[in-house]
């Protein structure tokens, strides 16, 4: 796989080079999430590179004397990071199958890059630089780690490459081999394994190769052509119609008579046509088994010439073998076509003879089965199902079953024949043919479309239920497996319910033999049940039977029983009932005591997760149900997040996240804080396993909502770096929102702000804020938490952070967010604007005195009408200049009182101190005062007092008192009657200002 590497451009200073490298490392971290093939390797390299960033930032800030070692380090690092970035970008864009074929070279290149960077790190004269001993230690350790790091293709990918190499070497693999190979490739690249999707995977890969042929070397082009030729044998690469046309074209070109074998095809020793021809050192060719037997008998002469052989090494004669196979295929094709008239002759003996031959051919190779299908034998065979001869009917069922195996086309052709499924179902009641019929239906049921056809045949399900209880174990096994296949469709399950299948299932679960119990539990575990079916099954008493199986001595039975419970518990209503009926204790016992059974642990953990999710769906007016009743259970369950198995970790984390949304959330959170959950969750937020990490972040966000001062004991700059990395690189919106939620929940203090600034958090958080069309709860949560997180930078006690935030354009965006769809976003935006505005008075620049001749002076700068100085959004954070006043006034009219209060706080910053007159005038012009007066009637004493305090000051201005005094009288009088003592006093004082009450009123 060739990539053009761009050489390093010349930079004016080392600092510029280092800045460019840091930017590239950040970009690698972001683009690596778009990589699918060898993702773990790319993440591994990105993690190594991110650990170098602190050193690069330190070097940027220092005056570094010229050093060969340091210069070589920067040169190598710049080159290798650029290579890594280009490789990451290309592997995120190119065809996944093509990348899969090159996975070994990709992992090798990543390993080489890591090794080179490690070498570069060793060249730095660390101890001569003025940097901390901590960084020196970390870099030395990192260099050693990177030097020994191994990057290998995943095991599944290696297996695929080995199958491809084997298939190419064999050159004539079966269709099923190509089918399985293409299926494995689709799974490896994350594509659907449906036929249409498999065809798309192949076509896109083929198109990629064809488009890239000109720039590829000859060896790779040849290899890719061989891979395409191998995969073209798979069913999905061409439609059944295309295959039929190709087959008929070839068959029609062959004539009607078989050809005799060429003399070169016949082994001189056996006199038979060779299957595996090999050449010996004399140049003559023999059947491998025959010549090996010749040599084993002590002969070292050529069987034909009797000459002494130099060596006994055998060399495969692939050219001859291919010619023999083509000759055999030609004759077989003619033979298959020639049998059709004999089958239609009507003579029983002739028909049976031909069917025997046809069966033999079908059993030999899957290509023969394909040719029989394409010769359109299926309608003839279906017709034979109604023949008077029992032997003919039996042969027809056998051949149909062979044809249907592993062939979607054959299955579809069978289903298309009129009354075919009905004809097969009729045999289910037969003592002899019933076994063949149920085996054929079982094969057909592997097609999703045919399952419905089977269930629609009247009486079919009832017959299968009866057969599943048969004394003949093989027949019963086929019937149970067929019923299990049919149960994957909701419609079919409804039909099964009508046939009393559930009752039958429950009877066998409670009283059947152990092997039958296992099958029935497996059926229940795998069924695609409707909510109605899940509910009715639980009502039918299945829970007791499954709990009995959970205590079984056989681990397989335990696992299947738990999977069945898991299936039923996915319905919240069932989950609640299962908790009430005591299913939690047995599950917890299994989870706590079977530490050596990871599969069982995974199934139990998933079931507990379902039960936990059900507790979060409770209505507030119903009796509350808790999953965990004791602190001991909470502690022990939470400790399992350290279990090395991502499925268990993920399920436990999701379970606790759900419980933190349930009515018992307060108890759960308190217990988790007692067991230092925050401290244990932080390391999980650094994991490479994205699912575990995401769920850890979401749970941590819940636990930081009721933030405590001591949370800073567990969090530091490293935690901030980790959260920002997640925000920057994750593709999971909910995880990003939760990471920002954690930052938003942290105390608003200078230390947190400095950590965020030092980690480059401001631009990262700001990137989520520009107003655009967001949809969905997670998108709303993203904006809400981003506004809350970025409010760390609006603290008026830290004007430096305010300045940086204003310079990147935060204030206009906050103004836009006042129109957001969620109240929390509007509230957070208003609070941040209030904090910015609190700094405006001291940042508003005084008007410079004008000297000299005014006529030659530049025109005076426009004064801010509130601050009476020169204001800009970036320099003084002025709400007036930001056009924020009118949007804030509109927010005052909302029904959400917390949002109103935040907007009021922002507006009141305009009338503080000596700005009373100019600010009040501004509020009056913006029509804010009528909205403030309306808030006097709001059911919030705090809000009422804020409005009263501000009106008492505003009404000192005669003009405003004259305009708005009358409209405020009735709300003020009402407050003197109904308000708290503080509100009554303030209201009375304002009424005195308005000459409604005397100065000596008893209300004061």
HUHU-V216975 format. One line per field, one symbol per residue. ss: DSSP state (A for helix, B for strand, O for the rest). Layout:
ss->???
//
This chain:
ss->OOOOOOOOOOOOOAAAAAAAAAAAAAAAAAAAAAOOOOAAAAAAAAAAAAAAAAAAAAAAOOOOOOOAAAAAAAAAAAAAAAAAAAAAAAAAAOOAAAAAAOAAAAAAAAAAAAAAAAAAAAOOOAAAOOOOAAAAAAAAAAAAAAAOOOOOOOAAAAAAAAAAAAAAAAOOOOAAAAAAAAAAAAAAOOOOOOAAAAAAAAAAAAAAAAAAAAAOOAAAAAAAAAAAAAAOOOAAAOOAAAAAAAAAAAAAOOOOOOOOOOAAABOOOOOOBOOOBBBOOOOOBBBAAAAAAAAAOOOOBOOOOOOBOOOOOOBBOAAAAAAAAAAAAAAAAAAAAAAAAAAOOOOAAAAAAAAAAAAAAAAAOAAAAAAAAAOOOAAAAAAAOOOOOAAAAAAAAAAAAAAAOOOAAAAAAAAAOOOAAAAAAAAAAOOOAAAAAAAAAAAAOOOAAAAAAAAAOOOAAAAAAAAOOOOOAAAAAAAAAAAAAAOOOAAAAAAAAAOOAAAAAAAAAAAOOAAAAAAAAAAAAAOOOOAAAAAAAAAOOAAAAAAAAAOOOOAAAAAAAAAAAAAAAOOAAAAAAAAAOOAAAAAAAAAAAOOOOAAAAAAAAAAAAAAAAAAOOOOOOOOOOOOOOOAAAAAAAAAAAAOOOAAAAAAAAAAAAAAOOOOOAAAAAAAAAAOOAAAAAAAAOOOOOAAAAAAAAAAAAAAOOOOOAAAAAOOOAAAAAAAAAAAAAOOOAAAAAAAAAAAAAOOOOAAAAAAAAAOOAAAAAAOOOOOOOOOOAAAAAAAAAAAAAAAAAAOOOOAAAAAAAAAOOAAAAAAAAOOOOOAAAAAAAAAAAAAAAAOAAAAOBOOOOOOOOAAAOOOOOOOOOOOOOBOOAAAAOOOOOOOOAAAAAAAAOOOOAAAAAAAAAAAAAAAOAAAAAAAAAAAAAOOAAAAAAAAAAOOOAAAAAAAAAAAAAAOOOAAAAAAAAAAAAAAAAAAAAAOOAAAAAAAAAAAAAOOOOOOOOOOO
//
